[in-house]
């Protein structure tokens, strides 16, 4: 389950903001339904750091890959 799907950037806890930054998000991108480049990657192609960050946001391998590569962002 994606934990922060309906959150604005200012509502995210610090650990979720940090995780989002690792994945390439910033405040503007997050709040405007932008997607970082990693959303075009499969779980196994993410770095360990990116996988850990995605886990903080509620993803695992199955949910990341099953969301569809173009729609992995948590705010879309």
Secondary structure, DSSP 4 states (H G I P E B T S, - for coil): --TTTT--GGGS-HHHHHHHHHHT--HHHHHTT---GGGGS-GGGS-HHHHHHHHHTT--HHHHHHT-GGG--TT-
